[in-house]
Amino acid sequence: MSNKNYGFFLLLCSIGLIISSASGTGYHIPTVAEGLLNDTGCYIGAYLGGNQGANNAMCVNYYRKSNNAPYETQILDHPLEYGEKKTGNSNEELKETDTGIETFRTAINVLKPGGGKKQLLFSRYYNLYYYPDNDYGKIPYTESPAPYIWAEKVLQQNGIPVLVLYPWALQTNGLLDLTAQNGYHAPMTGVAIITEIAQKCDALSKKYADSNGKPATILLCFGLEFNTQKIVNPTGIDAGDNENKKAWRQMFRSAYTIVRAHANPSVQMVWAGNIAQTKNDRIFYWPGTDDNGNQMAEDFVDWVGMTWYPWKNGPTTLDDLAGFYYYYARDRNHPMIFMETSADGNGISADELSLKNNQVTYLYNKNTLQKYPNIKGIIWFNVIKGEDNTNQQLVTKNFLIPDGNWNNQGKSTTKPGYVYSSSNQTAMMSSRYPNAVTDPYFIGYSAPSLSADFDLVIDKDSMTIICTDTSTGQGINSWKWDVNGDTKPEYYSQNITHRYKSPGNYPITLVISNGMQTHSITRIVTIPSGDPERDCYLFIGSFPSNAEIWVDDAQKIGITTPNMMTRYLVPGGAHSISLIRDGYTTWTGSYSLKWPQVRYFGQITLNPVLRSSHQNRTDFGGIKTGILTTGSTGGQKPQGIMPGISIKLDSGIGTVPSIPDVLPASIPSI
């Protein structure tokens, strides 16, 4: 690659950005409770290298030379300024931290505009023995930023940080133990480390909320490829339980519990081994399995996953992995992620390229993924790395996105290396991957961001709900409402009213779509039985008028008028009612009503104070010997309950009251 071409590539990296790092907003992936598993689509991204250090104090090369063997490339945004040395000042560290995200997104977008915006998931690996530093391939000249520093840089670039935490050095008596201390600088227990990471990530998640105010997503993958670690699986056999696997399960449960206690739900825990095909391949590593081999009440995971490198004569399709997917993802309602994918050709260039081409064509494909909709994340392992082959010989393996190659400048300690495409040395890759990921199935900033939500009003007495759509996003044109949890929509309008026939707890799910994406939300509504104490109405007047109306001598509900048809709202149930006016004896009656009954008292004649108390006190509803005197003419009218409503006796009369001669024009509206 000529210096001219290399300069052109750096220019593209610096000016061709689609996503501005200045925006300072993260990306929120809905949680399962928010409807992630009802969404259509998959999130993607890459591992771009682990800040494993450089060849000299200037830290300018991607390529390790310390043991005269290839190790791992790292894609960078500013290779000539590369350093990431610790300063003790987190703001300065943040400025120095180089993720490579800008370069990677730009290189994709140059070939396929919009493809760069789909790159959201970015991972980095941290050995907790060295926390908060990282020894991943490190040589003495460079210290890496703490995981929360690197995570903040990713959030500033609108990405989703995926922190891979290796706890293997935290041991007691040859078994994993989260209470054990690490051994670096100022030793910390694993409990203290996970607590600090959870608290730091919680603060970052809230600091970099998305445009809708929802906390940014941060994924914590604890103990990636656990089944390959001798401390977890000393025999190398997945079948059968032992003390090492029990200790691993307990460690994961403890870490998960700490994260849930100290971080908001957008900080999610990932459980992922290497490639697995069946439930039994991983059941003895599953945090939800107790020491007796039984499934516990809780799984203690948010996401499940694996690493997957298809190789010759190995599992090459999702159907080969279906047993794992069905049990751990689909049946247990977890999203699934490929923490690493590429293709391992054991250092044979032709095999590597062929396998990678097949993997991109097959896996980054809507038709492939729609059969397994719980697959919500794919991270491509985008590096060159020195590893042992099947004969335990060190070889250089090319995991770069198809057609990716590298130039290490002869292992120079003064010139930065670079990644390029063999077919186009001004680009980092061929168009195969960019062409695949521009499909709308892959979620990113180039696709409208939908967020389902609704306001809920409950009329408890009529057991009716009113749901008002408050979803956000562009182009929403479809609404589906499932109001009883049977997964079959009952309504298709934007806003709905629904009346339940019986009390209970009902899940209400709203699914919205704009034709390209879908999003859903589910809420549980509790519908109680009808409330017998609901407010009811009574009709009452008095002569003379302007008497205060009191219920239970505690609540004043109004003042009487001469009109016995004046309506008053009163508490339902059994209560006393009194009319009080200066110069007149207090009149007291009672009622017992259940909605929608209505009580009719008519006009009460109040007695002057001069009369004796035994003459002034009415026995029932203003009636002496069962007769109520109403009106100035002294006409007598019996009182009663409104027609069409079940008859209820109040007190003091042993006969069913008759219907009054004068009735309201209509039954009051409820």
ZALO-100485 format. One record per atom (N, C-alpha, C): x, y, z. Coordinates in steps of 0.2 Angstrom, whole numbers, plus 5000, padded with zeros to 4 digits. Atoms other than C-alpha are relative to their C-alpha. Example, Ala and Ser with C-alpha at 12.3 -4.5 7.8 and 13.67 -1.06 7.14 Angstrom:
residues 2
500449945000/506249785039/500450065000/499649944999/506849955036/499650055003/
This chain:
residues 670
500449945000/500050005000/500450065000/499549945000/500850174995/499850055005/500149954995/501050315007/499450054998/500549965002/499850414996/499349975002/500750034998/498450284998/499949995007/500150004993/498850265016/499750075003/500249934998/498650455018/499350014999/500750005002/496950445009/499649965005/500450044995/496350305021/500050045006/500049964994/496850415036/499550065000/500449955002/495950555028/499249985001/500750025000/494350455026/499849985008/500150024993/494550395044/499850075004/500149944996/494550575051/499450044998/500549955002/493250665040/499349964998/500650035003/492050525034/499549975006/500450034995/491150495051/499350024999/500750005000/489350465051/499650025007/500249994993/489050465070/500550055003/499549954997/489750615079/500149985007/499850024993/490650575095/499850065005/500149954995/490150745102/499350005002/500750004998/488350705103/499949985008/500050024993/488650615120/499449975002/500650044998/487150505120/500149934998/500050075001/487150315122/499549974996/500550045004/486050185114/499649965005/500450044996/484650105124/499749944996/500350065002/484249925120/499449985004/500550014995/482549885127/500149935004/500050064996/482549755141/499549954998/500550055001/481549595140/499350035003/500649974997/480249685151/499750054996/500349955004/480149825139/499849974993/500250035007/479849705124/500549984995/499550025005/481549665117/499849944996/500150075004/481049485112/499450014995/500549995005/479549555102/500250054995/499749955006/480649675092/500249964995/499750035006/481149625075/500750034999/499349975002/483049645071/500549975005/499450024996/484749615078/500550065000/499549954999/486149725085/500749974998/499350035002/487949705078/500550055002/499549964999/489649775080/500749955000/499450035001/491449715083/500550005006/499449994995/492949685094/500650024996/499549975004/494349795087/500749995003/499350004997/495849745098/499950025007/500149994993/496149745116/500550055004/499549964996/497449885120/500549965003/499550044997/498749755123/500750035000/499349974999/500149875122/500350024993/499649995006/501449925109/500749995001/499350035001/503249895104/500550055003/499549964997/504050045112/499750065004/500349954996/503850195123/499550054996/500449955004/503050295109/499349974998/500650035001/501650165107/499750024994/500349985006/501350185089/499849944995/500250065004/501150005082/499449965002/500650054999/499649895081/500349935002/499850075001/500749745081/500549985006/499550024994/501649655096/500649974997/499450025002/503449615094/500449975006/499650024994/504049575112/500249935000/499750075000/504149385109/500149984993/499850025007/504549395091/499449964996/500550035003/502849325087/499450044999/500649965001/501249395080/499549995006/500550014995/499949435093/499350034997/500749985002/498449545089/500150074997/500049945003/498149695078/499550045004/500549964997/497149845085/499850054995/500249955004/496149955074/499950075005/500049944996/496350135080/499850064996/500249945003/495650305076/500650054999/499549955001/497250405079/500749975002/499450044998/498750285078/500650045002/499449964999/500050425078/500050035007/500049974993/499450485095/499849945005/500250054996/499150315102/500449995006/499750004994/499550295120/499649975006/500550024994/498150275133/500449995006/499650014993/499450295147/499650035005/500349974994/498750325164/500350075002/499749934998/498850505170/499750015007/500349994994/497850485186/499450055000/500649965002/496550605178/499649974996/500550035004/495050525172/499850034993/500149965006/494650665160/500550004995/499450015005/496350655152/500049934997/500050075002/496250465151/499449994995/500650005005/494550485142/500250034994/499849975007/495350595129/500549964997/499550045003/496750475126/499849944998/500250065002/495750325125/499849994993/500150005007/495650265107/499749934999/500450065001/494250135103/500149974993/500050025007/494450125084/499350004997/500750005003/492550145082/499950054994/500149965006/492650295071/500349984994/499750035006/493850215059/499649944997/500450065003/492850055058/499450024997/500649985003/491250135055/500150044994/499949965006/491950255042/500249954994/499850045005/492750115033/499549964997/500650035003/491150025031/499550044996/500549965003/490150175027/500350034993/499749995006/491450215013/499749964994/500250055005/490850055004/499350005000/500750005000/489050065009/499750055005/500249954995/488350225016/499449975004/500450034995/487350185032/500249945003/499750064996/488250025036/500350025006/499649984994/489350115048/499650015006/500549984995/487850175058/499749945004/500350064996/487349995062/500549975005/499550034995/488949955072/499950045007/500249984993/488349975090/500449965005/499750044995/489149835100/500750004999/499350005000/490949855104/500349975007/499850044994/491849735116/500850015002/499350004998/493449745126/500149955006/499950054995/494249615138/500450025006/499649984994/494849645156/500149945005/499850054996/495749525167/499950035007/500249964993/495049565185/500649995005/499450014996/496749505192/500450075000/499649935001/497449675186/499550065001/500549955000/495849775189/500350065004/500449985006/495649915185/500450014994/499650005006/497149895173/499849944996/500150055004/497149765160/500649974997/499450025002/498549645156/499949964993/500250045006/497749575140/500550014994/499549995004/499349555130/500550065001/499649944999/500149705138/500749995000/499350004999/501949745137/500150075004/499949954995/502749875149/499950074999/500049935001/502550035140/499350035001/500749975000/500650055141/499649975005/500550024995/499350045154/499350014996/500749995003/497550025148/499650045004/500549974996/496150125154/499649955004/500550044997/494950055167/499449994996/500650025004/493449965160/499550065000/500549945000/492350115165/500250064996/499849955004/493450235156/499949994993/500150025007/493450135140/499250004998/500750005001/491550115142/499750074999/500249945001/491250295143/500250034994/499849985006/492250325128/499549974994/500550035005/491150205118/499350035000/500749975000/489550285125/500050074997/499949945003/490250455119/499949994993/500050025007/490350375102/499349974998/500650035001/488550315103/500049934999/499950085000/489050135105/499749975006/500250044994/488549995117/500649975002/499450044997/490049945128/499849935002/500050064998/490249765130/500649985004/499450014996/491449735145/500049925001/499950074999/492149555145/500449995006/499750014994/492649515163/500349935002/499750074998/493849375167/500249995007/499950014993/493749315185/500549955002/499750064998/494849165184/500650005005/499550004995/496249225196/499750015007/500350004993/494949245210/499949945003/500050074998/495249085219/500149995007/499850024993/495249005236/500049925000/499950085000/495948825238/499849974993/500150035007/495848795219/499350004997/500749995003/494048845217/499950084999/500149935001/493349005210/499650035006/500349974994/492849125224/500050084999/500149935001/492149305222/500250045006/499849974994/492649345240/500850015000/499250005000/494549315235/500250074997/499749945002/495749455232/500349994993/499650005005/496549505216/500750015002/499349994998/498449535216/500450064997/499749955004/498749695207/500050075004/500049934997/499349865215/499749995007/500450004994/498049885229/499549954999/500550065000/497149715231/499350025001/500750004999/495249705230/499749945000/500450075001/494049565232/499650014994/500450005006/493049515218/499350035001/500749964998/491449575227/500150075000/499949935000/492249745229/500150024992/499949985007/492749745210/499350004997/500650005003/491049695204/499550055002/500549954998/490149815215/500350074997/499849945003/491249955209/499950014992/500250005007/491049915191/499250014999/500749995001/489149905193/499850075002/500249934998/489050075202/500350044994/499849955005/490150155189/499649994993/500450015006/489150075174/499350035001/500649974999/487550125182/500050084999/499949935001/488150305183/500150024993/499949985007/488750305165/499449994996/500650015004/487150225159/499550065001/500449954999/486150365167/500350074997/499749945003/487350505161/499950004993/500150005007/487250445143/499449974998/500650025002/485450425142/499850014993/500149985007/484750415124/499550064999/500449945001/483650545116/499350005003/500750014996/482050475125/500150005007/499850004992/482950485142/500149945003/499950064997/483150305144/500749985001/499350014999/484750245151/500449964995/499650035005/486150185139/500149935002/499950074999/486349995138/500849995001/499350024999/488049925145/499949925001/500050074999/488349735143/500649985004/499450034996/489449645156/500049924999/500050075001/489949475150/500549975005/499650024995/490649385165/500249934999/499750065001/491849245162/499949974993/500150025007/491749225143/500449934999/499750065002/492149045137/500249965006/499850044993/492048975155/500149934999/499950085001/491948795149/500749984998/499350025002/493748805142/500550025006/499549984994/494548865159/500049945004/499950054996/495348735169/499750015007/500249994994/494848815185/499249995001/500750025001/493048785179/499949934998/500150075003/493148625169/500749965000/499350035000/494848535175/500049944996/500050065004/494348375166/499950014992/500149985007/493948465149/499349964998/500650045002/492248365149/499450045003/500649964998/490648465149/499549965004/500550044997/489548315155/500249995008/499850024993/489448285174/500150065004/499849944995/489548405189/500649985004/499550014995/490948435201/500150065004/499949954995/491548555214/500250074996/499849945004/492348675201/499450034996/500649975003/490748695191/499550035005/500449974995/489748725207/500350065002/499749944998/490948855212/499950064995/500149965005/490848935195/499250035000/500749985000/488948935196/499850055005/500149964994/488949015213/500350074999/499649945002/490249145207/499550054996/500549965004/489049195193/499450035003/500649984996/487549205204/500250065004/499849954996/488449315216/500250074996/499949945005/489049435202/499450034998/500749985003/487349445195/499650045005/500449974994/486549485212/500350075002/499749934998/487849625215/499850054995/500149955005/487549705198/499350025000/500749985000/485649695200/499950055006/500149964994/485849775217/500350074999/499749935001/486949925211/499950034994/500149975007/486449955193/499350004998/500750005003/484849995184/500049954995/500150065005/484149865172/500350014993/499650005006/485049935157/500749985000/499350044999/486649865164/499849935000/500250075001/486449685158/500649955001/499550065000/487349525162/499949954995/500050055005/487849405149/500449945002/499750064998/488249225152/500149964993/499850035006/489249145137/500649965000/499450045001/490348995134/500250004993/499950005007/491048945118/499549954997/500550035004/490148855104/499649945004/500450064997/488748735111/499449994995/500550025004/487448635102/499349985003/500650034997/486248565115/500050035007/500149984993/485548605132/500549965005/499650044996/486648465140/500750024999/499349985001/488248545133/500250055006/499949954995/488048685146/499650005006/500450004995/486848635159/500450005007/499750004993/488148605173/500450075001/499749934999/488848785170/499450055001/500649955000/487048865170/499950025007/500149974993/486848985185/499449985003/500750014997/485048935187/500049935002/500050074998/485548755191/500350005007/499750014993/485748715210/500549945000/499450054999/487048595217/499749935000/500350065001/485748455215/499849994993/500250005007/485548485197/499350024998/500749975002/483848565198/500050074998/500149935003/483248725189/499850045006/500249954995/483148865202/499450044998/500549955001/481748995203/500250054995/499749955004/482849115194/500649984996/499450025005/484149105180/500650035002/499549964999/485249245186/500450024994/499749985006/485649295168/499550054997/500449955004/485049435157/500049974992/499950035007/485749375140/500449935001/499650065001/486449205135/500350004993/499749995007/487649175121/500649955000/499450045001/489249095115/500550034995/499649985005/490749115104/499949954994/500150055005/490549035087/500550014994/499650005006/491949005074/499949944996/500150065004/491348885061/500749984997/499450035003/492748775055/499849944995/500250055005/492848635042/499849945004/500350064997/491748485047/499750025007/500349984994/491148585062/499350034999/500749975001/489448665066/500050064996/499949945005/489148785052/499350044999/500749965000/487248835054/499750015006/500449994994/486048895067/499649945002/500350064999/485148735065/500449955004/499650054996/486648645072/500050025008/500049984993/486548755088/499350015003/500749994999/484648745089/499849985007/500150034993/484648635105/500150055006/499849954995/485548765115/499650064999/500449945000/484548915108/499349995003/500750014998/482848835111/500050005008/500050004992/483248795130/500250065003/499849944996/484248945135/499850074998/500349935003/483549085124/499350004999/500750005002/481849045117/499649985006/500450034995/481148935131/500050045007/499949964994/481849045145/500050084999/500249935001/481449215137/500650045001/499449965000/483249275135/500250024993/499749985006/484049375121/500749965000/499450035002/485549285113/500550044997/499549965003/487149355108/500649954998/499350035002/488749285098/500550055003/499549964997/490049365109/500650014995/499550005006/491349325095/499849964995/500150045006/491149265078/500550024994/499649995006/492249245063/500149944997/499950075003/493049095055/500849985002/499450024998/494548995061/500349954994/499750045005/495648925046/500649975002/499350034998/497148875057/500650034996/499549975003/498149005048/500149994993/500050015007/497748945031/499650054996/500349945003/497349095021/499449994996/500550025005/496249015008/499449985004/500550034996/495248925021/499650055004/500349954996/495049075032/499550054996/500549965004/494349185018/499449974998/500650035002/493149055012/499549995006/500550014994/492449015029/499750075002/500249934998/492349205033/499450024995/500549985005/491449235017/499349975001/500650044998/490249095021/499650035006/500349984994/489949155038/499650075000/500349945001/489549335033/499349994996/500650015004/488349275019/499549975003/500650044997/487449155030/499850045006/500249984994/487449235047/499750075000/500349945000/487149415043/499550014994/500550015005/485549375034/499450005003/500750004997/483749415038/499749945000/500350065001/483149255031/500249945005/499750054995/484349155042/499850025007/500149984993/484049255058/499350005002/500750004998/482149265057/499749945003/500250064997/482049085061/500249995007/499750004993/482949115078/499950085002/500049934998/482249285083/500250035006/499749984994/482949285100/500750025000/499349985001/484649315093/500050074999/500149935000/484849495096/500750045000/499449975001/486749525095/500549964997/499550045003/488249475085/500650055000/499449975000/490049535088/500549974996/499550035005/491349505074/500750015004/499350004997/493149465081/500450034995/499749975006/493949585069/500850025002/499349994999/495849565072/500449944997/499550055001/497449475067/500349975006/499850034994/498049355080/500549945000/499650065000/499449235084/499749955005/500350054995/498649075091/500349934997/499850075002/499048885091/499549974995/500550035005/498348785077/499949935003/500250074997/497648605079/500649965002/499450034998/499448545080/500450035005/499749964995/499848665094/500750044998/499449965002/501048765083/499750074999/500249935000/500948955083/500050024993/500249975007/500149025067/499750075001/500449935000/499449195062/499449994997/500650015003/497649185060/499650074999/500349945003/496649315050/499250005002/500750004998/494949345059/499750064997/500349945003/494649515050/499449994996/500650005005/493049545041/500249984993/499850035007/493149455024/500450054996/499549965004/494549515013/500450055004/499649964996/495349605027/500749975001/499350024999/497249605028/500450055004/499649954996/498649695037/500750014997/499349995001/500349775035/500350025007/499749994993/501349775051/500750054999/499449965001/502749885043/500649975002/499450034999/503949755045/500250005008/499950004993/503649755064/500350065002/499649944998/504249935065/499850025006/500149964994/504350025081/499950074999/500149935001/504150195073/499450014995/500549985005/502850175059/499349965002/500750044998/500950125063/499949954994/500250055005/500349975055/499350024998/500749985002/498649975046/499749934997/500450065003/497249855040/499750034993/500249985006/496749855022/499749944996/500350055004/495749755009/500549984994/499550025005/496749644997/499850024993/500349985006/495549694983/500050084999/500049935000/495649884987/500350035006/499649984995/497049954997/499850065003/500249944997/496150115000/499449995005/500550014996/494850025010/500249945005/499950054995/494849915026/499849934998/500450065002/493749775018/499750004994/500450005006/492849715003/499350025002/500749984999/490949765001/499649955003/500450054998/490349595007/499650015006/500349994993/490049635025/499650075000/500449945000/489449815022/499349994996/500650015004/488249755009/499549965004/500450044996/487549625021/499650045006/500349974994/487249735036/499650074999/500549955002/486349875027/499349985000/500750034999/484849765028/499650035006/500349974994/483549845039/499949965006/500050044994/483549695050/500550015005/499449984995/485149755058/499950075002/500249944997/484749895070/500550045001/499449954999/485750055071/499750074999/500249945001/485650235069/499750024993/500349995007/485150225051/499349985000/500750025000/483450145056/499750045005/500449974996/482050235064/500049975007/500050034993/482150215083/499350005003/500750004998/480450155089/500049985008/500150014993/479950155108/499249995001/500750004999/478250085112/499850025007/500249984993/477350155127/499250025000/500749984999/475550195133/499850025007/500249984994/474650285146/499349965002/500650054998/473350175156/499650045005/500549984995/471750235165/499649945002/500450054998/470750115175/499450025004/500649984996/468950135180/499849935004/500050064996/468950005194/499249975000/500750024999/467050005196/499749964994/500250035006/466649965178/500449954997/499550055002/468149855176/500250024993/499849975006/468649965161/500750035000/499449975001/470350015154/500050054994/499949955006/470750165143/500850004999/499350005002/472450145134/500150054995/499949955005/473150295125/500749994998/499450015003/474650265114/500550065001/499549955000/476150375118/500749984997/499450025003/477450285108/500450054996/499649965003/478850375100/500449974994/499750035006/479750355083/499750024994/500349985006/479550395065/499649954996/500450045005/478250325053/499649945003/500450054997/477250225066/499349994996/500750005004/475750155056/499749935002/500450064998/475249995065/500049995008/500150014992/474649955083/499649945001/500450064998/474149785090/500050005007/500150014993/473449765107/499849935002/500250064997/473349605117/499950025007/500249984993/472349635133/499949955005/500150064996/472249465140/500649955001/499450044999/473949385138/500049944996/500050065004/473449255125/500450014993/499649985006/474649335112/499750014993/500449985006/473249365100/499750075001/500349934999/472849545097/499250015000/500849995000/471049605101/499950064997/500149935003/471249785094/500650024996/499549985005/472149865080/500050084999/500049935000/471850045083/500550035004/499449974996/473050175090/499850005008/500249994993/472050205106/499449955001/500550054999/470850075114/499650015007/500450014993/469450055128/499849935000/500250075000/469149885134/499749995007/500350024994/468049815148/500149935001/499950074998/468449655157/499449975004/500650034997/467149535163/500149985007/499950034993/467949475179/500750035002/499449984997/469249535191/500649964999/499450045001/471049485190/500650044998/499449965002/472849525184/500149984992/500050015007/472949545165/500650044997/499449975004/474549575154/499750044994/500249965006/474249715141/500650014996/499449995004/475449715127/499850044994/500049965006/475649845114/500649994995/499450015005/476649805098/499950064994/500049955005/477049955086/500449984994/499550015006/477849955069/499950064995/500049965006/478350065055/500149974994/499950045006/478449935042/500749974999/499350035000/480349905045/500249975007/499950034993/480449885064/499449995004/500550004995/479349835078/500350015007/499950004993/479349865096/499449995004/500650024995/478249815111/500250025007/499949994993/477949845129/499449965003/500550034997/476949745141/500050025007/500249974993/476149805158/499549955002/500550044997/475149705170/499550055004/500549964996/473549785176/499649955004/500450034995/472549735191/499350025000/500749985000/470649735189/499749975006/500450034994/469749725206/499349994999/500850015000/467949675209/499750065001/500449944999/466649805209/500050035007/500049974993/466749925224/499450025003/500649984997/465249925235/499950075003/500049944996/465750085243/500150064995/499949955005/465750185227/499450055002/500549954999/464850355228/499449994997/500750015002/462950355226/499750075000/500449935000/461650495224/499449995005/500650004997/460250545235/499750074999/500449945001/458850675233/499750025006/500349984994/458350785247/500050085000/500149934999/457650955251/499850025007/500349994993/457051045267/499650065000/500449944999/455751165273/500150025008/499749955004/456451295278/500749974997/499450025003/457951275266/500650035003/499349984998/459851315268/500249975007/499850044994/460051175281/500749974997/499450045002/461851095281/499849935000/500150085001/461850915275/500749975002/499450044997/463150805285/499949934999/500050075000/463550625282/500549985006/499750024994/464050535298/500350055005/499849954996/464250695307/500750024999/499349995002/465950705298/500150044994/499949975007/465750765280/499450044998/500549955003/464750915274/499949994993/500150025007/464050875257/499650064996/500349955003/463051035254/499550035004/500549974996/461551145259/499449994996/500650025003/459751105256/499750064996/500449955003/458651195244/499249985001/500750024999/456751205244/499849944995/500250055005/456751085229/500249935002/499850074997/456650905235/500349964994/499750045005/457350845218/500750024999/499349985001/459050925221/500549945002/499650065000/460350785219/500750015004/499449994996/461850765231/500449934999/499650065001/463350645229/500249985007/499850024993/463650535245/500449945000/499750065000/464750395250/499649945000/500450065000/464050215246/500149975007/500050044994/463750095260/499550025005/500449994995/462850115276/500250065004/499849944996/462850295284/499450045003/500549954997/461950425294/500050064996/500049945003/461350585287/499650055004/500349954996/460850745296/499950074997/500149935002/460150915292/500050055006/499849964995/460751055303/499850074998/500149935001/460051235304/499850035006/500149964994/460051365317/499350015002/500749984998/458451385327/499549944998/500450065002/457851205321/500449945003/499750064997/458051035329/500449964994/499750045005/459350935320/499649934998/500450055002/458550805309/500549944998/499550055002/459450635307/499649944997/500350065003/459050485296/500649964998/499550055002/460050345288/499949984993/500150045007/460350255271/500549955000/499550055001/461250105265/499949994992/500050005007/461650105246/500649974997/499550035004/462650005234/499950034993/500049975007/463050085217/499749954995/500249935002/462050115206/499350025003/500649984996/460650135219/500050075001/500149934999/459850305221/499550015006/500449994994/459050365238/499650064999/500449945001/457550485237/499750015007/500349984994/457150575253/499450055000/500549955001/456050715246/500150065005/499949934997/455750875256/499949985008/500050014993/456150865275/499750065003/500349944996/455050985287/500450005006/499649994994/456251045300/499650035006/500449984994/455451075318/500450055003/499749954997/455851235327/500249975007/499650034994/456951215343/499550005006/500549994995/455351265354/499749935002/500450064999/454651095352/500449955004/499650044996/455150955364/500449954996/499650045004/456450835359/499749944997/500350065002/455450685358/499550014995/500449995006/454250765346/500450024994/499649975006/455650845335/500449944997/499650055003/456650685332/499649954996/500450055004/456050585317/500349945001/499750075000/456250405317/500349974994/499750025006/456550375299/499850044994/500149965006/456850485285/499650065000/500549944999/455850635292/499349985001/500750025000/454350525294/499849985007/500350024993/453250505310/499449954998/500550055001/452150355310/500049984992/499950025007/452850315292/499850054995/500249955005/452250475284/500550065000/499649955000/453350615278/499650064997/500349945002/452650795277/500450044995/499649965005/453250885261/499650064997/500349945003/452851055253/499650045004/500449954996/451951205259/499349985001/500850025000/450251125256/499949955006/500150054994/450650995270/499849944997/500250075003/450350855257/500549955003/499650064997/451050685263/500249964994/499850045005/452150595251/500549945003/499550054997/453050425255/500650014996/499450005003/454850405251/500249934998/499750075002/455850265243/500650004996/499450015005/457250205231/499750014993/500249985007/457250255213/499849934996/500350065004/456250135201/500649974996/499550045005/457250005191/500649985004/499450014995/458549995206/499749955005/500250044995/458449855218/499850035007/500249964994/457449905234/500449985006/499750014994/458349925250/499750045005/500349974994/457649965267/500650045003/499549964996/458550095277/500049985008/500050024993/458050075295/499350035003/500549974996/456550105307/499349994997/500650025003/455150045295/500049934998/500050085002/454649865293/499649994994/500350025006/453749885277/500450034994/499749975006/454349915259/499850064998/500349945002/454250095255/499850004993/500449995007/453150145240/500450054996/499749955004/453750235225/499750075001/500249934999/453650425227/499650024994/500549985005/452250515218/500450054995/499649955004/453550645211/500749974999/499450035001/455050565203/500550044996/499649965005/456650635194/499849984993/500150015007/456550655176/500349944997/499750065003/457750515173/500549985006/499550034995/458950405183/500750044999/499449975001/460550505186/500549964997/499550045003/461950465175/500649995005/499550024996/463350375182/500750034999/
